[in-house]
């Protein structure tokens, strides 16, 4: 029987949220262990578009909202970390684009134009033209307007790899994860038969939180899933594009991010309104046909005749909200020794870690004696990207 391991904080779920939290805790002297049942970052994290939102996309109806204000400081915190002088040292993580863009294929509604010129968004949004345009929009036939957002796009696989390095020896692959009770109190977890005790346990497993909570007999907080049906396009003629295309509604008509493929080609990853309710209801072939028509209409100069296409279904896991609305902030529920949370967006991983650290401080949890971890702990593998799996 393996010996019992004791640690300060036991984290379940090695997505960006769990790994970011783990790195911050370790930087403050806490002993930690992160348990992952699948691959590192292989759930929602690697399926994200890598956009570090600053809130502009939540203001497309012409006014700032609670959601846009809650996330406004995230790009600064990420940029500092990526430069190596923030709360984490993420130097070496690949930045795909220093900016994300808003593009309008035609004229903008008057209220949106005046909003972009207002003090509220000054410094967050600037109009660009000519050779400042994203490469994919530098065509004489492009007649729209483009705004540069003070946001960035990161290469999620390299981010996962860096956060895994910061985890040191504190990663554990575990298939069977069970609650460990003493005198009806949750004291830790049993992972593949190995007992792990902790001062605090954090569930940050995304969609996996529901199963973990059920196994512990806990019904609150409840989880909701908001599905997406994303589209992947790979082809030799694609040029980099990181942009929300504005439609007539409060959500981007289509959101494009560009990712490197193994053979030097680019992959466009398409989200936004096309991937939401109507897109979720479509079969893959139908969804691809809609995407082909949309890109043909918006970017007719892009030759997609040799492109490969695929779709990817993603379930965004979040705390249950009335009407399945999107939460504004990262979420954390304090259940005593157990902390349960969802970052709700990639960009909000720092906010999620703030909430856990505040809960530890509130409860007077201090770093203890680092445990002697067994040398033979099985380590989770790094995940593969969707384009590696679907568009070889």
ABEGO torsion letter per residue (X at the ends): XBBBBBBABBBBEBBAAAAAAAAAAAAAGBBBBBBBABBBGABAAAABAGBBBAGAAAAAAGBBBAAAAAAAAAAAAAAAAAAGABABBABGBBBABABBBBBBABBBBAAAAAAAABAAABGABBBBBEAABBAAABBAABABBBBBBBBBBBBAAAAAAAAAAAAEAABBBBABBBBBBBGGBBAEBBBGGBBBBBABBBBAAEAAAAAAAAAAGBAOBBBBBBBBBBBBBBBAABBBBBBBBBBABABBABBBBBBBBAAGBBBBBBBEAAABAAAAABBAAAAAAAAAAAAAAABAABBAAABBBBBBBBBBBBBBBBGGBBBABBBBBBAEABBBBBAGBAAAAAAAAAAAAAAAAAAGBBBBBBBBBBAABBBBBBBBBAAAAABX
